[in-house]
Amino acid sequence: MAKMLHGAFTGSGLVSLSKRRNHGSSYRLDHISFPLHSESSISFYSTGRLSPSLCCSHSSWKPWGWISTRSPVIERESSEGFEVKATSVRDSADESDAAAVAKSKMAQTVVLGLLFGVWYLFNIYFNIYNKQVLEVFPNPVTLTAVQLAVGTFIIFLTWALNLHKWPKISRAQLVAILPLAVMHTLGNFSTNMSLGKVSVSFTHTIKAMEPFFTVVLSTMFLGEIPTSWVVTSLVPIVGGVVLASLTEVSFNWPGFWSAMISNLANQSRNVLSKKFMVQKEEPLDNITLFSIITIMSFFLFTPIALVFEGVKFTPAYLQSAGLNLKHVYIRTLLASICFHAYQQVAYMILQRVSPVTHSVGNCVKRVVVIVSSIFFFRTPISLINSIGTGIALAGVFLYSQVKRIKPKTA
């Protein structure tokens, strides 16, 4: 007796199978479900007991679309032949996945934008509070030690609360990090020295020359020969800083050279990190590296501060100097928190974006700090000074763009 097996699959379907014969040994197969992720149709025909034939017309049937299969339920019935029926069910798995990916990318973009905003905000407030303290308490050595102490306390607090895991540091890694900590300490102290001598806007205009020191130090110690595009981008940077310096109202040589030393120290730290941080051990993430550098800087610099300036941050000393204790302590604490926070956020951003993107963000940050400090402190600025500052910052932006141009290989 001839039997026919017919099945039609269209899109994603729920398939029910039934076997019917007129005899008492008939079976019914029911509830086998599997989704297909493309339009397909399959037909089965059987002209004999064990010789079925398969006819299949399909368009891009994906075998990996199988998701689940239920166990068949077998029932005895009395009818002839096999009959396979398919009912189509709309499959939206691909659309759901695409929507989830889009939402994830949108969330990452929002988080990154918030991090950039927080980075700029903390930097602005650090410079404002720091300048206010230095105007009444001109002791940059003591102030730097206090800022490193507050940063060290915050780091240990985050470790104790398991907000960040305790690092595992080897002796070799500590030795390699030591030069970075020295340069980090010198860079922060020099920045505070410059902020105490000249205006905030002029300090950051001079610090726009960081790319110049990066190129020089990388050539000297790493053997990296800059491209002609990179060298060209340094011209407006140097020229703009010189032009701004010639017309700066608050210009003085101690403030100028302090900012230059800060550039040299900070970029030396970056170059040394490339040269010495090649370890066989598991590398440290950026946040952990910054934390270790901050702690080492605190222990390195505190004895120096005690030797050169003594203990000048006590209530007795500040009152004898005629200073408002509440004013000095609150602004110093806020400046220290902002100092640590903006550097921490900068490392968090660096983990999420490329160095070129981070460099562009740093350039924008410099513009934001200069403009905000001019408005807050009502810094007098001439037309030539503003043009020089603009040229220097434009050069920094150009440098960040041409850095991605790879030199031609011979």
C-alpha positions as CSV (number, residue, x, y, z in Angstrom):
1,M,0.0,0.0,0.0
2,A,1.4,3.4,-1.0
3,K,2.2,5.9,1.6
4,M,2.9,9.6,1.1
5,L,5.0,11.8,3.3
6,H,4.5,15.4,2.6
7,G,6.0,18.4,4.6
8,A,6.0,22.0,3.8
9,F,8.3,24.4,5.7
10,T,8.0,28.1,5.2
11,G,9.9,30.7,7.2
12,S,10.1,29.5,10.7
13,G,7.6,26.8,11.5
14,L,6.0,24.6,14.1
15,V,5.7,21.1,12.5
16,S,3.3,18.4,13.6
17,L,3.6,14.9,12.2
18,S,1.0,12.2,12.3
19,K,1.0,8.7,11.0
20,R,-2.2,7.1,10.2
21,R,-3.1,3.5,9.1
22,N,-6.3,1.5,9.0
23,H,-4.7,-1.2,11.1
24,G,-4.4,-1.4,14.8
25,S,-0.6,-0.8,14.8
26,S,-0.7,2.7,13.6
27,Y,1.2,5.6,15.3
28,R,0.9,9.3,15.6
29,L,3.9,11.5,15.8
30,D,3.2,15.0,17.1
31,H,4.9,18.2,18.3
32,I,8.4,18.3,16.7
33,S,9.3,22.0,16.7
34,F,12.3,23.7,15.1
35,P,12.6,27.3,13.7
36,L,14.2,28.0,10.3
37,H,15.7,31.5,9.7
38,S,14.9,31.8,6.0
39,E,12.1,31.0,3.6
40,S,12.2,27.3,2.7
41,S,9.9,24.6,1.5
42,I,10.5,20.9,1.8
43,S,8.3,18.1,0.5
44,F,8.7,14.4,1.3
45,Y,7.1,11.6,-0.7
46,S,7.0,7.9,0.0
47,T,5.9,5.3,-2.5
48,G,6.9,2.3,-0.5
49,R,7.4,1.3,3.0
50,L,11.1,2.2,3.4
51,S,11.9,4.1,0.3
52,P,10.9,7.8,0.8
53,S,12.0,10.4,-1.7
54,L,12.8,14.0,-0.7
55,C,12.0,17.0,-2.8
56,C,13.3,20.3,-1.5
57,S,13.1,23.9,-2.8
58,H,14.7,26.4,-0.6
59,S,16.4,29.8,-0.4
60,S,19.4,30.1,1.9
61,W,18.4,27.6,4.5
62,K,20.6,27.9,7.5
63,P,21.1,24.6,9.4
64,W,22.4,26.4,12.4
65,G,18.9,27.9,12.9
66,W,17.8,24.7,14.8
67,I,17.1,25.7,18.4
68,S,15.0,23.1,20.1
69,T,13.4,19.7,19.5
70,R,10.7,18.2,21.6
71,S,10.3,14.4,22.0
72,P,7.7,13.0,19.7
73,V,4.4,11.9,21.2
74,I,3.3,8.5,19.7
75,E,-0.3,7.6,19.5
76,R,-2.2,4.7,17.8
77,E,-4.8,5.6,15.2
78,S,-6.5,4.0,12.3
79,S,-5.9,5.8,9.0
80,E,-3.6,5.5,6.0
81,G,-0.4,7.4,5.1
82,F,1.8,9.9,6.7
83,E,0.7,13.5,6.8
84,V,3.0,16.4,7.7
85,K,1.6,19.8,8.3
86,A,3.5,23.1,9.0
87,T,2.2,26.3,10.4
88,S,4.4,29.3,10.0
89,V,5.5,31.3,13.1
90,R,7.3,34.6,12.8
91,D,10.9,34.4,14.0
92,S,12.3,37.7,15.3
93,A,15.5,36.5,16.9
94,D,17.7,38.3,14.4
95,E,15.8,41.5,14.9
96,S,16.0,41.2,18.7
97,D,19.8,40.6,18.5
98,A,20.3,43.6,16.2
99,A,18.2,45.7,18.6
100,A,20.2,44.5,21.6
101,V,23.5,45.3,19.8
102,A,22.3,48.8,18.9
103,K,21.2,49.4,22.5
104,S,24.6,48.2,23.8
105,K,26.5,50.5,21.5
106,M,24.2,53.4,22.4
107,A,24.8,52.8,26.1
108,Q,28.6,52.6,25.6
109,T,28.5,55.9,23.7
110,V,26.5,57.6,26.5
111,V,28.9,56.3,29.1
112,L,31.9,57.5,27.1
113,G,30.4,60.9,26.7
114,L,29.7,61.2,30.4
115,L,33.3,60.2,31.2
116,F,34.6,62.9,28.9
117,G,32.3,65.4,30.6
118,V,33.3,64.4,34.1
119,W,37.0,64.5,33.0
120,Y,36.7,68.1,31.8
121,L,34.6,69.1,34.9
122,F,37.0,67.7,37.4
123,N,39.9,69.4,35.6
124,I,38.2,72.8,35.6
125,Y,37.5,72.6,39.3
126,F,40.9,71.4,40.1
127,N,42.5,74.4,38.4
128,I,40.1,76.8,40.0
129,Y,40.4,75.5,43.6
130,N,44.1,74.9,43.3
131,K,44.7,78.5,42.1
132,Q,42.5,79.9,44.9
133,V,44.6,78.0,47.5
134,L,47.9,79.0,45.9
135,E,47.0,82.6,45.9
136,V,46.7,82.7,49.8
137,F,49.0,79.7,50.6
138,P,52.0,79.9,48.2
139,N,53.6,76.7,49.2
140,P,53.4,74.3,46.2
141,V,55.6,71.7,47.8
142,T,53.3,71.2,50.8
143,L,50.2,71.4,48.6
144,T,51.5,68.7,46.2
145,A,52.2,66.4,49.2
146,V,48.7,66.9,50.5
147,Q,47.2,66.1,47.1
148,L,49.2,62.9,46.8
149,A,48.2,62.0,50.4
150,V,44.5,62.4,49.6
151,G,44.9,60.4,46.4
152,T,46.6,57.6,48.3
153,F,43.8,57.5,50.9
154,I,41.2,57.3,48.1
155,I,43.1,54.4,46.4
156,F,43.3,52.4,49.6
157,L,39.6,53.1,50.4
158,T,38.6,51.8,47.0
159,W,40.7,48.6,47.5
160,A,39.3,48.1,51.0
161,L,35.7,48.4,49.8
162,N,36.5,46.1,46.8
163,L,35.6,48.8,44.3
164,H,38.8,47.8,42.6
165,K,40.7,44.6,43.2
166,W,43.9,44.5,45.2
167,P,46.8,44.4,42.7
168,K,49.5,41.7,42.7
169,I,52.8,43.5,42.2
170,S,56.1,41.8,41.8
171,R,59.5,43.3,42.8
172,A,60.5,43.6,39.2
173,Q,57.4,45.6,38.4
174,L,58.0,48.0,41.3
175,V,61.5,48.6,40.1
176,A,60.2,49.3,36.6
177,I,57.4,51.7,38.0
178,L,59.8,53.7,40.2
179,P,61.1,56.0,37.4
180,L,57.5,56.6,36.3
181,A,56.6,57.6,39.9
182,V,59.6,60.0,40.0
183,M,58.5,61.7,36.8
184,H,54.9,61.8,37.9
185,T,55.9,63.5,41.2
186,L,58.1,66.1,39.4
187,G,55.3,66.8,36.8
188,N,52.6,67.4,39.4
189,F,54.9,69.6,41.6
190,S,56.0,71.6,38.6
191,T,52.4,72.2,37.5
192,N,51.5,73.5,41.0
193,M,54.6,75.7,40.9
194,S,53.6,77.2,37.6
195,L,49.9,77.7,38.7
196,G,51.2,79.6,41.7
197,K,53.3,82.0,39.6
198,V,51.3,82.7,36.4
199,S,47.7,82.5,35.3
200,V,45.9,79.2,34.8
201,S,45.3,80.0,31.1
202,F,49.0,80.7,30.5
203,T,50.1,77.6,32.3
204,H,47.9,75.4,30.1
205,T,49.0,77.3,27.0
206,I,52.6,76.3,27.8
207,K,51.6,72.8,28.6
208,A,50.2,72.6,25.0
209,M,53.9,72.0,24.0
210,E,53.7,68.4,25.4
211,P,53.7,66.9,21.8
212,F,57.1,68.7,21.2
213,F,58.7,67.0,24.1
214,T,57.1,63.7,23.2
215,V,58.7,63.7,19.7
216,V,62.1,64.8,21.1
217,L,62.2,62.2,23.9
218,S,60.8,59.4,21.7
219,T,63.6,60.1,19.1
220,M,66.3,60.2,21.7
221,F,65.3,57.1,23.8
222,L,63.1,55.0,21.7
223,G,64.6,55.7,18.3
224,E,61.3,56.6,16.8
225,I,61.9,58.9,13.8
226,P,59.0,61.3,13.4
227,T,57.3,61.7,10.0
228,S,57.5,65.0,8.1
229,W,53.8,65.5,8.9
230,V,54.5,65.3,12.7
231,V,57.4,67.7,12.5
232,T,55.3,70.1,10.5
233,S,52.5,70.0,13.1
234,L,55.1,71.1,15.8
235,V,55.7,74.4,14.1
236,P,52.3,76.0,15.0
237,I,52.6,74.6,18.5
238,V,55.9,76.2,19.3
239,G,55.1,79.4,17.4
240,G,51.8,79.8,19.1
241,V,53.3,79.4,22.6
242,V,56.0,81.9,21.8
243,L,53.5,84.4,20.5
244,A,51.3,84.0,23.6
245,S,54.3,84.3,25.9
246,L,55.4,87.6,24.4
247,T,52.1,89.2,25.2
248,E,51.2,87.4,28.5
249,V,50.4,89.9,31.3
250,S,51.3,87.5,34.1
251,F,54.5,86.3,32.4
252,N,57.5,85.5,34.6
253,W,60.4,83.1,34.1
254,P,59.8,80.8,37.2
255,G,56.2,80.2,36.1
256,F,57.3,79.6,32.4
257,W,60.1,77.2,33.2
258,S,58.0,75.3,35.8
259,A,55.4,74.6,33.1
260,M,58.1,73.5,30.7
261,I,59.6,71.2,33.3
262,S,56.1,69.8,33.8
263,N,55.9,69.0,30.1
264,L,59.3,67.3,30.2
265,A,58.5,65.2,33.3
266,N,55.1,64.1,32.1
267,Q,56.2,63.1,28.6
268,S,59.3,61.4,30.1
269,R,56.9,59.3,32.2
270,N,55.1,58.3,29.0
271,V,58.3,57.4,27.2
272,L,59.6,55.5,30.1
273,S,56.4,53.5,30.4
274,K,57.0,52.3,26.8
275,K,60.7,51.5,27.5
276,F,60.5,49.8,30.9
277,M,57.0,48.4,31.3
278,V,57.7,45.3,29.1
279,Q,57.3,42.5,31.7
280,K,57.1,38.7,31.6
281,E,54.5,38.9,34.3
282,E,50.8,39.7,33.6
283,P,50.7,43.4,32.7
284,L,48.9,45.9,34.9
285,D,45.8,47.7,33.7
286,N,45.9,51.5,33.4
287,I,44.0,52.2,36.6
288,T,46.1,49.9,38.7
289,L,49.3,51.4,37.2
290,F,48.1,54.9,38.1
291,S,47.2,53.8,41.6
292,I,50.7,52.3,42.2
293,I,52.4,55.4,40.8
294,T,50.3,57.7,43.1
295,I,51.2,55.7,46.2
296,M,54.9,55.6,45.3
297,S,54.9,59.3,44.6
298,F,53.4,60.1,48.0
299,F,56.1,58.1,49.8
300,L,58.8,59.6,47.7
301,F,57.7,63.3,48.0
302,T,56.5,63.5,51.6
303,P,60.0,63.5,53.1
304,I,61.1,66.1,50.6
305,A,58.2,68.3,51.5
306,L,59.0,68.1,55.2
307,V,62.6,68.9,54.6
308,F,62.0,72.0,52.4
309,E,58.9,73.5,53.8
310,G,58.4,71.7,57.1
311,V,54.9,71.3,58.6
312,K,53.0,74.4,57.3
313,F,49.6,73.0,56.9
314,T,48.6,72.9,60.6
315,P,45.8,75.1,62.0
316,A,48.3,77.0,64.2
317,Y,50.5,78.0,61.2
318,L,47.6,79.0,59.0
319,Q,46.0,81.1,61.7
320,S,49.3,82.8,62.5
321,A,49.5,83.7,58.8
322,G,46.1,85.3,59.0
323,L,44.4,82.7,56.8
324,N,40.8,81.5,56.9
325,L,41.1,77.8,58.0
326,K,37.8,76.8,56.6
327,H,38.5,78.5,53.3
328,V,42.0,76.9,52.9
329,Y,41.1,73.4,54.1
330,I,37.9,72.9,52.1
331,R,39.4,74.2,48.9
332,T,42.5,72.1,49.4
333,L,40.4,69.0,49.9
334,L,38.2,69.7,46.9
335,A,41.3,70.4,44.7
336,S,42.9,67.2,45.9
337,I,39.8,65.1,45.2
338,C,39.4,66.7,41.7
339,F,43.2,66.2,41.1
340,H,43.0,62.5,41.7
341,A,39.5,62.1,40.1
342,Y,40.4,63.7,36.7
343,Q,43.5,61.6,36.3
344,Q,41.6,58.4,37.3
345,V,38.9,59.2,34.8
346,A,41.5,60.0,32.1
347,Y,42.9,56.4,32.5
348,M,39.4,55.0,32.4
349,I,38.8,56.8,29.1
350,L,42.1,55.6,27.8
351,Q,40.9,52.0,28.3
352,R,37.9,52.6,26.1
353,V,39.3,54.6,23.2
354,S,42.4,54.7,21.0
355,P,45.5,56.9,22.0
356,V,44.7,59.2,19.1
357,T,41.1,59.8,20.3
358,H,42.4,60.3,23.8
359,S,44.9,62.9,22.5
360,V,42.1,64.8,20.7
361,G,40.0,64.7,23.9
362,N,43.0,66.1,25.8
363,C,43.3,68.9,23.3
364,V,39.7,69.8,23.8
365,K,40.1,69.6,27.5
366,R,43.0,72.2,27.3
367,V,40.7,74.6,25.4
368,V,37.9,74.1,28.0
369,V,40.2,74.8,30.9
370,I,41.8,77.9,29.3
371,V,38.4,79.4,28.4
372,S,36.8,78.6,31.7
373,S,39.7,80.0,33.8
374,I,39.7,83.2,31.7
375,F,36.1,83.8,32.5
376,F,36.2,82.7,36.2
377,F,39.3,84.7,37.1
378,R,38.6,87.5,34.6
379,T,42.1,87.1,33.3
380,P,43.1,90.0,31.0
381,I,44.1,88.7,27.6
382,S,45.2,90.6,24.5
383,L,44.2,89.9,20.9
384,I,47.8,88.7,20.1
385,N,47.8,86.5,23.2
386,S,44.5,84.9,22.2
387,I,45.7,84.4,18.6
388,G,48.9,82.7,19.9
389,T,47.0,80.4,22.2
390,G,44.6,79.5,19.4
391,I,47.5,78.7,17.0
392,A,49.2,76.5,19.6
393,L,46.0,74.5,20.3
394,A,45.3,74.1,16.6
395,G,48.8,72.7,16.3
396,V,48.1,70.2,19.0
397,F,44.9,69.1,17.2
398,L,46.8,68.8,14.0
399,Y,49.5,66.7,15.7
400,S,46.9,64.3,17.1
401,Q,45.5,63.8,13.5
402,V,48.8,63.3,11.7
403,K,50.0,60.8,14.3
404,R,47.8,58.2,12.7
405,I,49.6,58.6,9.4
406,K,52.0,55.7,9.2
407,P,55.4,56.3,7.6
408,K,56.0,54.6,4.2
409,T,58.1,51.5,4.3
410,A,61.0,51.2,1.8
